Structure formats: structure tokens, C-alpha cells
Amino acid sequence: MKNLWLENLCKVIDISCVKPNHTLKDIDKMIAAANKYEFICAFALPSMTPYLIEHLKGKTVTMVGGTVGFPSGCDTTESKVFQAKQLLKMGCEELDMVLNIAALKSKNYESVFKDIQAVVKTAEKTPVKTILEVTLLTDEEIIKASQISEKAGASYIKTGTGWCAEPTTVHHIKLIKSVIKPQTKIKAAGGIRNLDTLIEMKKAGCDRFGIGVDAAIHMIEQSKTYQL
């Protein structure tokens, strides 16, 4: 017998087209997938977000999210706040922001905290997910980044942008889960290509998943006959 969450897998998957080579044709494919499968949220890069909102928001249950500081997180805090304001004004219902990876690795933790906090305050009640890009970090850096993100008010700790070659692993999920409070959630993203991996991450404490459109559709179809 399948678990209820697996039967409603689309409700924990964010789909995305956030690479620089994603065209309007790719965005249209994502919109069609959202209409068919009712994924929880869809993301594009900022210049494509107005198009995504125009063709998706209000026409399906899928929310539209905004990307802040992609992909490096090394924008100034002021520019991140501007991006957040602009995306919220467009109508984005969630924000996924990359923390300042260079500042984190330089142990400038106060700067990382203030950077996240500024976007969280700008977003007010809109959920903010902070992206760590875990494959660029040591375990110690992942722990520190998770703790700083939680302290700064992030709703989710997100593992990656999907731009790095190395994938997020179950180890990353377990590590983050071990140092955050229950009310702070985890979103796994980056290299998740099969349902078995997703299920293991769910068991490890992951709440949401960011997955490319093709892989997301494949997992939804596979879940219809999957036996736990």
C-alpha cells in the first residue's frame, strides 16, 4: 500500500527552468506540466518570471516562485533586496535565494546572516528558502550555513540551485536535519533524477524537492505504480 504523500507527490515538487539556456519553449513546457500535474510551485529566472506569471498564476493551483541571487549568491545585499521586491511585486508567492557562498567560506558569518535577514524582512510573510549549494561546501560549512539561515528567519533550507555538476545526496539532508529545529523545513534540489533517491531523502527529513521538468514528470508517472 502506498503512502498518502507518494500518491500526492506533485504537492511536494517544485519544477523549474532556471538555466541560462532555458527558452520560452522550455517555459511553455513547464507551464503545460504544471497544468497537467499541479506541482506545488514553478520557478524561472527573473527575466522569464513575468511570462511565467502571465501564463500560470491564477490558471492552476501551482504557485509561482522567484529566484534571488542566482546562481552564486554573491550579489550585494541591496541588489538582492531589490530583486526580492521586484519579484514580490510581480506576484511571486515564494522566494528561493542563494546565500553568499563566498562570504560563508570566508567565515564572514555576520555578513551572511544580515544578507539573508534582509531578504526575509523584505519578503515579510512570503516564505524564503535559502540555498546553500551544498556540493561546494564542507560538512562544517553546511552545518554553519543551516544554522545561520534558520536564525535569520528562513522558512526552508535548500540544498542547491541545480547549476552544479555534483548532486545533492541523502547525507546532505541528514546533516541539515540534524542541526535545525522541526519548524524549519528542507528542500532538496540539484541532481535528483529518480524516485528511489527522492524517497530516501523524504525518509531522511526532506519536505520539498526542486526538480527539472522532465525528471519531475518521470517521477510522477513512476509513482503511480511504485510499491514501497
Secondary structure as UniProt FT lines:
FT   HELIX           4..7
FT   HELIX           9..12
FT   STRAND          13..17
FT   TURN            20..21
FT   HELIX           24..37
FT   STRAND          41..44
FT   HELIX           46..48
FT   HELIX           49..56
FT   TURN            58..59
FT   STRAND          63..68
FT   TURN            70..72
FT   HELIX           77..90
FT   STRAND          94..98
FT   HELIX           101..105
FT   TURN            106..107
FT   HELIX           109..123
FT   TURN            124..125
FT   STRAND          128..131
FT   HELIX           134..136
FT   HELIX           139..152
FT   STRAND          156..158
FT   HELIX           170..177
FT   TURN            178..179
FT   TURN            182..183
FT   STRAND          185..189
FT   HELIX           195..204
FT   STRAND          208..212
FT   HELIX           213..223
FT   TURN            224..225
//
